[in-house]
Amino acid sequence: MRFVSTRQIYVRHGVCRLSATIGVLIAFFPAAVRCNDQPAADRTKSTTIDIPFKSYDGYEMFGKLTLPKTEGAHPVVIYVQTAEAMTVDVKRSKAGGGTFNYFDLYREKLPQMNVGFFSYEGRGVRLGEKPPRFERIDRKIYDTSTLDNKVRDALSAVRIVRGRPDVDGSRIFLMGASEGTLLAAEAAARAPQEIAGLILYGVMSSTMQDMFRHIVTTGGLMEYCRYFDTNKDGKISKAEFQADPYKYRALVFKNADFSVFDRDGDGFVTVADMRQLTKPLLDAVDSENFAILDRWAETAAGVSTPKHWFKDHFAHAAIWTFLAQLDKPVGCFHGTLDAFAPIDGVRQLEQKARAAGKSKMQFHYFDGLDHSLGIGAYFTKGKIPKGHQVFEFVRSQVAK
């Protein structure tokens, strides 16, 4: 199971023509996965209700709240929006036919811990009928989804949930993945009395500039290595490339010659080659050429992002700006093979937290796991992977 789309990227218009396959940070949820039928949340032990609400500036929003069928007020985990247009269920196709809802994972597992779960749709986004993403987007409204407005929308969701008598307003936790980690941290910094803690995975540890450089260099090589690096040495030899064990060269690269990727001619595809292959994109980051970056997002990402998304991110503060203001539990979970958010950045974030005496911040690293922390194992085997210790973190916090 892959939580990113991979497709050919072309940079033209007088810069150069580049053909490479690179995943993108923002395409977090899968278009199709091979999975067994998994039961939805147990309706005998939980109940799910629709909750319409409004953004601070008057747009219609929509969420779903799942609560255990037990007495009293419950703690709730709220899943913050990610960079793409996220629907309330994140409905996707199964490779063998049929569909599944990604968020049923949380609607099933959290109530078993006597914890509720709330998800909400982004501005101008509604659940649709057409695969692969089952979404309908009102582009005019969706383009108001600036980072600032996404944070405000998260806080609107917090307040609509906190106001319910069956919810313990003192125990609201925000869960964020990828861009959602940044949004969750900023929301908590703006309203620290309303949020009890954060659960962050696939952590966006620095600026989008740093994240994007990683995506098109080291992260891009990681993606290649998934298909060619059979001896697991972190680089691709000519023999491995020609062996093409997953037929990736044949299907995606159209049997391109090894020399197309081995730019320095040393006999291996390495990060140095990736830097040459993606130089137009790296130059666009350095020069803040948003026309090239926006064109790349439109043609290569496979998902919808709001207008001026790169420009918005480039002007935005990094996550530490907001985490530094917090004195509350924060769990950060990250895989060593995250191709979209560098693990080195998370380790540097941990060093900052330790230096600042942030004893309530936890950092957990998982060998061999990707940006999704291997959550595909749940949909293929019905088993929560070790990397999804987010549930253990929630259990430990609500027990307190």
N, C-alpha and C positions, 0 to 999 in steps of 0.2 A: 504493500500500500504506500502510495506517495502522496504527500500533501502539497505538491508543487506541480505545475505544468512545465513541460520541457518542449521547446519548439525552436525552430530556426529563427535567428535574429539577423536582420539585414540593416546595415547603416549605410545610407547612400548620400545623395544630395551634396556631392563635392567633397565629402569627408573621406569615405572609403566604403568598400563593400565587405562586410564581415559576415561569415557564416559560422555559427557556433550554436551549441545547445546549452542553455543556461537556465536553471530554474530561477524563480523569483520569490523573494520574501513575502510578497503580499498574497500570493496564491496559496493560502494556507489549507483550505479544505479540498478533498479529492473530488474530481469529476466522476470517477468510477473506480470502484475497488472490487476485488474478488473476496467475497465474504460469505460466511454461513448466515442463515437467518438467525437474527438475534431478537429475543423478545423485547417488546417495548417495556416501559416502566410498569411495574406491577400495580395495576389499578386497584387491587384489593387493599394495598398498603399505602397508597398515595393518591392524591387527587390533583388534577391540573386544571387551572382556570385561565381564561383569557383576560388580559388586563390592558385595555386601551388607555393611553395617556397622551399628554401633549408636551412638546419641547418648550423650553422657556420662551421661544419666539413664535409659538403658535402652530407648529407643524404636528400633524397627527402621528403618533407613535403607537407601537403595538408590542406587547410582551406576553409571555406565558409564565405562570408561577406554579411550580409543583411543590406540594407540601405533604409531609407524612400524615397519615390518618391517626394521629395521636393527640392527646389533650395538650393544651398550653400553647405558648408562643414559641416559635421555632427560629433558630438561626438560619440564615439564608446566604447562599453563594450566588452572586450576580456575575454573569459572564459578560465582560465588556466587549464592545464591537472591535473588530479587527479592521485592517486597511481596506479590504474589499467589501462589496455589498453583502452583508451577512443577514440571512433570514432568521426567523425565530426558531426554526428547527434544524437548519442546515441539512436539507434533504439532498440525497445523492443517489445515483444509480448504482446497482450492483452489477458486476461483470456478467453474472449468469442470468440476469433479468431481475426485474423488480427494483425496489428502492429501499433505503433505510434513512433514518434521521440520526445525524451525528450526536445531537444533544440528548438523545434517549439514553446515552451512556450515563450522563449526569442525573437525568431524571430517574434513572433506576438505582444508581449506586448511592447517591447522597441521601435520599429518604431512608435507606437502610440504616443510616447513621443518625437518623432523626434530624436531618438537615434538609432545608428546602433548596430549590434551584430556580433561578429566574434568568430568562434570556429575552432579548428584545431585538426588534428589527431596526436597521439603520434608517436614517431619513430618506424618504422617497423609495424605500425598498419594501417589497411585499413578496410573500411566497407565491411562486408561479407554478405552471404546469409543465413547462418544457425543460427537458434535460439540456445540458448536463448540470446546470446549477439551480434549476427550479426557482427562478427569481424574476420579478417584474420590477423595473426601475423607472421611476419618474426622474429623468435626468436633471430637469431644472431644480427640483427639490434636492436630489442627491448631491448636486454640486455645491450645496451649502454645507456639506459635511467637512468643514475645516477641522483641524485638530482641536481648536478651542471649542467648537460646537460639539464635537464628539465627547469631550470631557463634560461639557454642560449636560449633554444627553445622558451620560452615565450617571450624573448626579440627580437628574430628573427621575431616572429609573430607581436609584437608591431611595429617593424620597417617597415615591409612590408605593414602594414595597414596605418601607419603614412605617408608613402610616396605617398598616393593617393590624388589627388586634390579634391575628394568629401568627404574627411575625415578631420576634424579639429584636427590636430596633437597636439594641446595644450590641448585637452580634451579626452585623452585616459584613460579609467578606466579598471583595472583588477578585475575580479570576480574570487574568489577561494572558493572551498568547501573542507573540510577535509584536506588532504595533500596539496591541491591546495592553502589553506590559507598561508601555509609556503612558497610555491614557489612564490606566488604573492608578499608577503612581501619582500622576498629576491630580486626578480626582481626589485621592486620599489627602494630598497636600492641601487642597483647597477646602476640604471639609473633614478635618481629622476627627472631629467628634462624632461623625456619622458613620464612620467605617472602622471596623474592628481589626482588619488585617487584609493582607494581599497574598494571592497565590499567583505566581508569575512563572511561565515556562516558555522556552524559546525566547529568552530575554533579549530585548533590544537595548543592549548595554550602553551604546554610545549614540552618536548622531546618525542620520540616514546616510550622510556622506561616507562614514566609516562602514556602515552596514552594506552599502551598495558596492563599495570597493571589494569587500569580502565576497559578495555574491558572485561578481564577475571574474574573480581570480581564484583564491583558495577554495571558495565554495563551488565555483564552476568545476574545478578539478575534482573535488569530492564527488560531484555528480557523475563525471566521466568515469571515475574509478569504480563506481558501483557496477559498471558494465564491463570494464576491461581489466582492472587491476587484480588479476587472479592470485598473485603472490602477496598482496596486501602490503606493498612497500611504499605506498603513497605516490607512485608515479606509474606511467604506462609505457611499456616497451613496445617496439615495433612488432615483436612476436605476439604480444598480448593483443595489440590492436588488430592485427591480421587474423588472429584466432577468432575474434568476435563471438564469444560464447553466448551472448544474448541476442545476437543478430542486430545489434544496435547500429553498427557501422553500415550494415546493409539497409536497414529500414529508415534510419534518421539521416545518416551521412551520405546515403546513396553511393556507398563503396568508395568514398573519398580516399585519396592517397594519404599515407601516414605523414608525409612531408607537409601537408596542409596544416597539421596541428603541431608538429615538431618544428617550431619556427626557428629555433637556434641550431638545429641540426645535430644535437648531441645524442640522438638515439632514444630519447625519452620525451614524453609529454609531462611537463612540470608546471609549477606555478609561474616560472619565468616565461614559459610559452603562453600561458593564459594571459599574462600582462600584455604581451604583444598582440594576441588575438583580440583582446577587448580594449586596446588602446584608445579608439575613438570614444568609447563610453567613459573610460577613466579621464580622458581629457575633458569630456563634457561635464563631469563632476567637478573637476578642478576649476573650470571656467564658468561654472553655473550656466551651462547652455541648456536651458530647460526645454527648448524646442526639440533637441535630440533626445533628451531623457523622456519627455512626454510621448514622443513618437515611439520610442522603445516600449514604453508601458502599454501603449495602444496595440502594438503589433506582436509583442512577445509575452505579455503577462497572462493573457487568457482570462483575466478578470476585469471588472470595472473599478476604477479608482476615481475619486472626485477630481474636478478640474483644478489645475495648479497644485496637484498633490506633492510633487517634488519640491516646488518652490516653498510651499508651506512647511515641509519638513526641514528644508535647509535653513530656515530662519528660526526653527524651534529649539528650545533648550533640550539637553540630554536628560536621561532618566535620573541621574544622580542629583540633579538640581532639586528634584521633588522627593526622592528617597531620603536625602540629607535632612529634610524637614520633619521626618516621621519618627515617632517613638512608639511603634506598634509592631506586632509580628508580621514579618514578610518572609515568605518562602520562595526562593529562586531555584528553579529546576532546569538543568541544561544538559544536552547530549554532546558528546565529544565529536560527533559527526554532523553537527548542525551546519548545513551549507549556507544558511541564510542569516545567521547571527553568530559571529565568531565567539568561540568559547574563551579565547584569551581576553576578550573584552569583559566577560562575566567574571573571570578571575581578577581582573583589575578592579572591577566594581566591588568584589569581595574585599580586596585590600583597602579600598577607600572606606568601606563600612567598618572594618576592623580598626582602622586608624581613627575613625570618628567615634569609636565606642558603641557602635550599633549592635548591641548584644542580642537584640530581638530579631535580627536578620539572619536567616539560615540560607546556606548555599549547598546544593546537592548536584553532583555531576555523575553522568552515566555513560560508561564506555560503550561505544558502538551504536548509540542511539541518535536519531536525527532530530530535526526541528519540531516534530510532533511528539517526541519522546516515545516513539514506537507504538503509538496508540493503535496502529493498524492491527496489532496482535489481538485486540479485543474483537475486531470485526472479522478476523479470519479464524480465530481459535476460541473466542468467547472468554478470553482470559486477560485480565488487566496486566500489562507489562510492568516490569520492575521500575521503569522510569516514571511511571505515573504514580509516584508516591505523593502526589498532590492530595490524594484521598487520606493518606496517613497524616499528612500535615493538617488537613481540616479536622480530622478526628481528634488530634491532639489539642487543637485550639478550642474546639467546642467543649471538650471535656473540662477545660479550665473554667 
